[in-house]
């Protein structure tokens, strides 16, 4: 028994140390993003140290994937160095720091809770559309926890029906097109050089609205009686304060400090609001306990994301070096809307066979880098690959989360979204053509 007690104590110490390192990493990433003169690599060192401490938390599949990505990346970097080309070794310490810092910051948004009152559950088409937009807006602010909150509220006997689960998946993932608190937007800005949060919002937000309309329309067609028996979420205007306050705060900070990076602002704003609200609701002592408990439990729970994004940084740096040192190139000479649509189809295909969006984005980013593609076009493609690809992937995080929490089949959920995904891709192609026309890319 003493052995198991020591093992638990060691595990707690390891998790606490990793949480402290992740907070340090996020702080250093912010300092780098606001132009303080702090270089990017110290944050990378802190992130890798935390990842090593959290390695025992990874399952065998995660370890194999992370190990494979690192092996390929290091091999490509070594090949470039051997051939006398500049190898981007520093990218292993700098590539995804701002993104990881943002993930640490937004993890504290779960403290907001946003528990709803005990209203009677609405039914019918209005309830369907109300739940669609509620999931989208709340998910854009507090991420996957909003999906669970709404699912727990509307699920009969504790398990969402397939139609409810399909709605939650489609509406939640549509926020990947624009929400600054989504990893998708951070990845898009990171891997599309020259892209900005304003550019992503300008084209991503309207497309997200189109995806929501498509999602609702398809659900009405797929459900018996046109959705008149759908049981939805009792949305209240008061529940919208979180996304409104968060968006306003990020916007104001960007206006006041235009030289600061968007990811650094989000990394600052998200935890600041969450911590302030928690202290106000619970008092200083209990609030502080909740904050510490959240850091100790949630931050080590990021072990999978942390390892994947760090491995992706090594992988992307290796690919970038390899592309620069070999003649391997694209089958076309420039990236316009039609080429972007083909790349999007490839990335959705990758998602369907279980390749994470971050990996496919890093591949496409390195592959297209020599062609200097339009940053807005590519950032939009990357967000689309997340919003559409994950909806039809049986191995996407949201499908696996719903399977793990409610016992739903991830494969069945992906098949439910097959027609929606096909129509969403057609809509995305038209949207990319519109971007090309507006930005003169033909």
N, C-alpha and C positions, 0 to 999 in steps of 0.2 A: 504493500500500500504506500510505503514511503516513496518508492520509485515513481509511482503515478502522481503523487502529490508534488514531487520535485519536477516532474515533467510538466504539470499544469502551471507551476510557478515559472518555469523556464519559458513556457509558451506565452504567458501573460507579460513577462518582462520583454520578450522578443517583440510582441505586438506593440507594447507601449513605446519601446525604442524606435520601432518602425514608424509609428504615428508621429513621434517627435521629429524624426528625420523628414517625413513628408511635409509637415508644417514648415520646417526649415527650408525645404526645397521650394515650396510655394512662395515663401517670403523672398528667397533669393531670385526666383523667377520674376516676381513683381519688381524688385529693385532693378533688375536688368531691363524690364519692359518699360520702366518710367524714365530711363536715361540717366540713372544715377552714377553710371560708370562701372558698376559691378558687372564683370563678364558673365557669360552664360554658363560656362563649364562648371562652376562650383555647385549650381543647382543640379546639374547632371550627376555629379559625384554623390550628392545627398540622395538622389533618386535611386541610383544603382545600389547604394548601401542599404536603403530600405528594401529594395527588391531582393537582395541577398538574404536579409533577415526573414522576409516573407516567403521565400522559396518553398519551405515545407508546406505552406497552405495550398500550393498548386496541385491539381490532380495530374495523373499521368499524361492525359491528352494535352493539357496545357503545357506541361514541361517539354513534351516532344515538339510541339509547335514552336515554342519559344526557342528551344535549342536549335531547331532546324533553321529558323530565321537568322539567329545569331551566326550559326555556322556558315550559311550562304553569304551573309553580309561580310564576315571577316575574310572568307575565301576571296570574295570579289575585291575587297580592299587590298589584300595581300597581292593578288594578281596585278592590280593596277600599279602598286608600288614596285613590284618585280620588273614590270615593263617600263619603268621610268616615268610613269604618269603621276600627276598629283592625286593622292588618295585622300578622301575626306574623312580621315579617322576622327577628327574632332566632332563630326556629326553625331557620333555615338553618345556624346555628352551634351549636345546642344539642340539636336533636331526637334525633339518633342517636349522640351522643358516647359514652355509657355502653356502648352496643351495640358500637360500633367498638373501644373500649378492650378489651372482653371478647374480641373476635375476635383482637386482637393478643396478648392474654395466652394464649389457648388454642392459638394457633399453635405455641407452644413445646412443647406436649404431644407433638408428633411426635418429639421427642428421646427419648421413652421407648422407642420401638421395639417392645418386647414380642415379639421374635422367638421363635418356638416351637422346640421340639426336633424332631429328625428322627423322630418316631414314624410308624408306618404309618398311612395314611389309613383312617379307619373307614368302613364302608358300612352302608346300611340305614336304616330309619325312625329308629332311635336317633341315627344320625349326622346325619340331617336336623334333628331337634329340637335336638341338641347344637350344630350349626352355627348354627341360628336364634338361640339364646340367646347364643352366643359372639359373633356379629356384633353383636347388639343391645347387649350389655354393653360390649364393647370399643369399639364405635362411639360409644357414649354418652360414653366417656372420651377417646378420641383421634381421634374424628371420622372423616373419609373415609379417612384412612390405614389404619384398621383394615380397611375393606372391601378395599383393595388388598392388604394383608398376607394376609388370608384367601383372597382370590381367587388370588393368586400361589401359595399353598400347595396349594390343592385343584384348580386348573385343569389338565385334561389337555392336554399339549403347549402350555402357557402361555396358553390361552384358556378361560375358564369356559364351561361348557355353559349353554344357556338356562335350565334349571331351577336351576342354581347361581346364575346372575345374578339371577333373579327372587327367590330366597330372600334374597340379599344386599341387594337394594333394599328389599324389604318390611321385613325385620328392622331394617335400619339406620334407615330413615325413621321407624319406630315410636318411636325414641328422641327424635324431635322433640316428643313429647308431654310429656316430663318432664326430659330431661337439661339441667342448668344450663350445660353446656358446648356446647350447640347454639345456633346463631343463632336458631332458631325460638322458643325459650323467652325469649331476650333481647328479641326483637321483640315477643312477646306481652306481656311485662311493660311494655315501652316504650309500646306503642300501646293498652293497656287501662288507663286511669288508675285507680289504686287496686288493681291486681292485685299479688300478691306471689308470691315463689318458693314459699312454703309452699302457697298456694292452687293454683298450677299443679301442684305435686307431688301434692297430695291427690287431685285429679281426673284428672291426666294419667297418673300411674304405673299405676293400675288399668286405665285405658283402653288404655295401651300393652300391658299383659299380654293384654287381649282381642284386640288387633290381632295379637299374636304367635300366639295360639291360632288365630285365623282364618287367618293366613298359612300356618301349618303344616298346618292341615286342608285348605286349598285345594291346597297342593302335593301332599299325599297323594292327593287326588282327581285332580289334573292329570297326575301322573307315572304311567308304566306300572308295573305290579306294586305300586301303592300306595306307591311310594318305597323299595321294598326294595333297589333298585340305586343309590340316591343315594350319591355319594361326598362325604364331609363333612370337617370340620376336627377335628383331634385336640385338643380342648379339655382344658387342664390347670388344676387349681385354682390353681396358682401364677400363671397369667396374669391372674387376677381382681384381683390386688393393686392395680392402678392405679385402676379405678373405685371400689374400696372405700376406698382412701386418700383419693382426691379428694373423694368424697362426704362422708366423715367430717370432713375438714379444713374443707370449706365449712360443714357443719352446726355444727361447734364454733365457727368464727369468727362465725357468725350468732348463736349463743348468747352468746358473749363480748361482741360488739359489735352489739347489736340495732338501733342507730340507723344503722348502715352499710347502704348499699344492697346488694342481693344481687349486682348486676353488678360493683360495686366489689370485693366480696369475691372473686368468681370471678377477676377480673382480677389480683388479688394472689396468690391461692392457686395457680392453674394454673401460671404460670411459676416460682413459688418452688419447687414440688415438682419440676418438670421440670429446673430448673437444679441443684437439690441432687442429684438422682439422677444427672444427667450428670457432675457434678464427682466424685461418689463412684465412679462406674463407670470413668471415663476419667482421673481425676487432674486436678489443677488446671490444668496447662498445656494438655493435650489437650482437657480438658473445656471450657475457656474458648474454645479454637479452634472446637470444635463449636458452641458457643453463638453465637459471632460469625458463623460460617458460616451457621447456621440463620437468624439475623436478617437477614443480607444477602441470602439467597436466598428465604426464605419470605415475609418482610414485603413486599418489592416485588411478590411474586407475588399479593398481595392486591389488586392494582390494580383488578380488575374489581369485587370486593366493595366496596372503598372508594368507588369512583366511584358505584356503584349506590346505596349507603346514603346518601351525601351528597346525591345527586340526589333520592332518595326523601324526604329531610328537607325539601328545598326544595318538592317536590311536595306533601307532606303539609301543610306550613305554608300553602301557597297554597290548598289545598282547605279547610283549616280557616277561613282568612280569608274565602273565597268563601261557605262555608256560613253564616258569621255575618252576611255583608252582603247576602245574597239570601234569597228565600223558598223556595229549593229545599230540599226535605226528603224524608223517608222516606215510602213509601206506607203506613206504619202508625205508630201513635202510641206504641208502646212495643216494646221488644225482649225477647220471652220466648223460650222454647225452640223454638217452632215458627218464629218469625221468624229465630232464630239458625240453624236448620236450612236455611231458604231462603237465607240469606246464605252459609252454607257451600257449598251447591250452586253458587251464583254464583261463589264463589272457586275451587272445583274446576274449573268451566268455564273461568274465566280461565286457570288453570294449564294446561289442556289445549290452549289456543291460544297458549301461550308467554308469557303475562304472569307475571312473577315474583311469588312469594308476597308479598314485601315491598311491592310496588306495590298488589296487591289488598288487603292488610291496611291500608295507609295510606288507600286509598279508603274502605273500610268504616269505619275508625276515624273519619275526618272526617265521614262521612255520618251515623253513629249518635251522634256526640258530643252533639248537642242533646238527645237522649233520655236521656242519662245511664244507659246500660245497665249491667247487673250486671258488675263487672270479672272475676269468676271465669268467668262464662258466656262473655264475649267472649274472654278469654285462652285458654280451651279451644277455642273456634271457630278462633282464629288458629293454634294448634298443630295442630289437625285439618286445616286447609287445607294445612299444610306436610306432615304425615305422609301424608295421603291424596292430595292434589292432585299432589304431586311424583311419586308412584308411578305415576300414569296420564298424566303429561305427557311427551311425547317430547322436550321442550326443557328438562327439569329438569337441574340440575347433576350429579346422580349418573348419570343416563342418558348425558349427554354425556361425563362422565368415563370411564365404562365403554366408550363408543364410541371415545374418543380413545386409551385405553390398550390396549384389547384388540381393537378393530375390530368390536365388536358393533353392531348397528343399534339406535339409540336409539328409533326408531319401533316396531321389533319388541318391544323390551323393554317399552315402554309398553302395547302391545297384549296382551302376556302378563299384565299386571296389570289388565286391564279388568274382569274378573269380580270379582277381589279388591277393586278400587276401589269397585265398585257395592255389594258386600256390606259393605265397610268404612263406606261412607256410611250405609247403613241402620243399622248398629250405632252409628254416631256420632249419628244422630238419636235413637235410644233413650237414648243416654247423655246427650244434652242435655236430654231430658225428665226424666231422673233428677236432673240438676243443678237443673232448674227446680222439681221437687217438693221437693228438699232445701232450697232457698233461697227458697221461697215466691214464685216468679216468675210463677205463672199468674194 
